[in-house]
Every structure is written in structure tokens, then in C-alpha cells.
Amino acid sequence: MKKIQIQKEKPITLEDVLKVAKGCPVEIDKSVCKMLDKRRSQIVAKIRQTKEPAYGFNRGFGHNVDIPVPEDRLAALQENLIRSHACGAGPPAPVAVVRAAMFLRAVSLSRGRSGIRSQVVKLLIQLLNQGITPQVPLLGSVGASGDLAPMSHIALPLIGEGTVFLRDSAEPVKASDALQQAGIS
């Protein structure tokens, strides 16, 4: 099966999404990774130089936007945000639906407008290619966008947490075990 490639500003088709949902492998163009890392380093450099508040980088979220976060607590801020928003309930969404959501998020992030590291997009793609699909409850949302709870469940395995489905397995397993089995850190 030919890989679906994420390229700079290349539109994706509904057919691409459906192929990935059904298990088609994905790859990201190296130029996209370079662009993402360049933009990320520009943002980090500007924040360090100016000491300006930057939502999601050195400040809290939502009502806590005015609260500065010390540099040594920034990783914990991100991890705790994912954990706190992974609050869905109910039966799991179908694997194909979650795979489609993962692919669409990887494509969206690859456009370079979020300040994300290429490593995050690469991890999403690794999960897709290894047949590791986060268990995402069908019910629940947080905030106005409505996708924070499901996306947080998708993000949990990126930090080694949560549960996932492996390939065609009907029983979820710990994400940390699946990642270790696939050689993903």
C-alpha cells in the first residue's frame, strides 16, 4: 500500500483520510519537519529574549492565562493539561474514526501555525504506522472547541499514558506497554 505523504501546504483528500482510517501508512516530508522545528525555535527564542507572556508556552491556560509558569514547570504544565482534559466517558470510538482524527491532527499541525515540535507530529505518525490507536471515549468535550477531551485522549499515549488498541485487537492495552513493544519512546 502506497504511503500517504504529508507535504508542505499539500491538500489532503477525503480519499487520503479514508485510506489512513483503514490502515494506510503515513509519512511526513523532511522539509515539513525542518520548517516545524525552525518555527518552534523562533518562538522559543523570542519568548526567551523578550520575556513576553506566551499562551501555552510560559503561561497558564484559560482563566489562568495571566499566571506565569516557571521554566522548570513547563513540561508538567503540558502533561497536566493533557491529563486534565482526558475526561471522556462511554464506549470507545471506532478505531477507524480515531485514526482519521489522528491523521487530520497531524496534517493540521504540519502546517506550522501552532509552534509544535516536529517530534509530536512524527509520534502521531509512528502510532498510525505501528497500528497503535488510542482508546477515545465517545462522550465528553471540554471548552468551546469541543475537541479537547478526545484530542487529549489521543495525546495521552504520546506521553506514555492511557490505553490503546493494537492493530486489530478488540481489547485495549496500556499505552506504555504498546509503545515499548513497538520501540517508541
C-alpha positions in Angstrom: 0.0 0.0 0.0 1.4 3.4 -1.0 2.1 5.8 1.9 0.1 8.9 2.2 2.6 11.8 2.4 2.1 14.9 4.4 3.8 17.7 2.5 4.1 21.4 2.9 0.7 23.0 2.1 -0.3 20.0 0.0 -4.1 19.5 0.4 -5.3 16.1 1.5 -8.3 14.4 0.1 -11.2 12.6 1.7 -9.8 9.5 0.0 -6.5 10.1 1.9 -8.3 10.3 5.2 -10.3 7.1 4.5 -7.2 5.2 3.4 -5.4 6.2 6.7 -8.5 5.3 8.7 -8.3 1.8 7.2 -4.6 1.4 8.0 -2.7 3.0 5.1 0.8 4.1 6.3 1.7 7.8 6.5 5.0 9.7 6.1 5.9 13.3 6.6 8.1 15.2 4.2 11.5 16.1 5.7 11.1 19.8 4.6 7.9 20.0 6.8 9.8 18.7 9.8 12.6 21.3 9.2 10.0 24.1 8.9 8.2 23.0 12.1 11.5 22.9 14.1 12.6 26.2 12.7 9.3 27.9 13.7 9.4 26.3 17.1 12.9 27.5 17.8 12.0 31.0 16.6 9.1 31.2 19.0 11.2 29.8 21.9 14.0 32.3 21.1 11.5 35.3 21.0 10.0 34.2 24.3 13.4 33.9 26.0 14.6 37.2 24.6 11.6 39.3 25.3 10.3 37.5 28.4 6.8 38.3 26.9 3.8 36.2 28.1 3.0 33.5 25.5 -0.2 31.5 25.9 0.6 27.8 26.1 4.3 28.3 26.3 5.0 30.2 29.6 1.5 31.0 30.9 -1.4 29.0 32.2 -4.4 28.2 30.1 -8.0 29.5 30.1 -8.7 31.6 33.3 -5.0 31.0 34.3 -3.6 32.9 31.3 -2.2 35.6 33.5 -0.3 33.2 35.7 3.4 32.8 34.7 4.8 29.3 34.8 8.4 28.8 35.8 10.6 27.3 33.1 11.2 24.2 35.2 7.5 23.5 35.4 6.6 23.9 31.7 6.8 20.2 30.9 4.5 19.4 33.8 2.1 22.2 32.6 1.7 20.4 29.2 1.4 16.9 30.7 -1.2 18.1 33.3 -3.2 19.8 30.6 -3.5 16.6 28.7 -4.3 14.6 31.8 -7.0 17.0 33.0 -8.7 17.2 29.6 -8.7 13.4 29.0 -12.1 13.2 30.7 -14.3 11.4 28.2 -16.7 8.7 29.1 -18.7 5.9 27.5 -17.7 3.3 24.9 -14.7 3.8 22.8 -14.9 5.5 19.4 -14.3 3.1 16.4 -10.6 2.7 15.6 -11.1 4.0 12.1 -12.6 7.2 13.4 -9.7 7.8 15.8 -7.1 7.0 13.1 -8.8 9.6 10.9 -8.7 12.1 13.7 -5.1 11.4 14.4 -4.2 11.9 10.7 -6.2 15.1 10.4 -4.5 16.4 13.5 -1.0 15.5 12.2 -1.9 17.3 8.9 -3.2 20.3 10.7 -0.2 20.6 13.0 2.2 20.1 10.0 1.0 23.5 8.6 3.3 25.2 11.0 0.9 27.6 12.7 0.9 26.2 16.2 4.5 26.2 17.3 4.5 22.4 17.7 7.7 20.4 17.5 8.1 18.1 14.6 8.6 15.3 17.1 4.9 15.5 18.1 3.7 15.0 14.5 6.3 12.3 14.0 5.0 10.4 17.1 1.4 10.6 15.8 2.5 9.2 12.5 4.5 6.4 14.3 1.4 5.4 16.2 -0.6 5.3 12.9 2.1 3.3 11.2 2.5 0.8 14.1 -1.3 0.2 14.3 -1.4 1.8 17.8 -4.7 3.6 18.2 -5.6 5.5 21.4 -8.8 4.5 23.2 -11.0 7.5 22.9 -14.4 7.6 24.7 -17.3 8.6 22.6 -18.7 11.1 25.1 -17.3 14.3 26.5 -15.8 17.6 25.5 -14.1 20.4 27.2 -14.4 24.1 26.2 -15.9 25.8 23.2 -14.0 23.9 20.6 -15.4 20.6 21.7 -12.4 18.5 20.7 -10.2 18.9 23.7 -11.3 15.8 25.5 -11.0 13.4 22.5 -7.7 15.1 21.4 -6.4 14.7 25.0 -7.2 11.0 24.9 -5.3 10.9 21.6 -2.4 12.7 23.2 -2.1 10.5 26.3 0.0 7.8 24.5 2.4 10.5 23.3 3.4 10.9 27.0 3.2 7.1 27.6 -0.1 7.1 29.3 -3.7 6.0 28.6 -4.8 2.9 26.8 -4.6 1.9 23.2 -5.8 -0.7 20.7 -3.1 -2.7 18.9 -3.8 -3.3 15.3 -7.0 -5.4 15.1 -7.2 -6.2 18.8 -10.6 -5.7 20.5 -9.0 -5.4 24.0 -7.2 -2.2 25.0 -3.7 -2.4 26.5 -1.6 0.1 28.4 -0.1 2.6 26.1 3.3 2.3 27.8 3.4 -1.5 27.0 2.4 -0.9 23.4 5.0 1.8 22.9 7.7 -0.4 24.4 6.7 -3.3 22.2 6.9 -1.0 19.1 10.2 0.5 20.2 8.7 4.0 20.5 9.8 6.3 23.3 
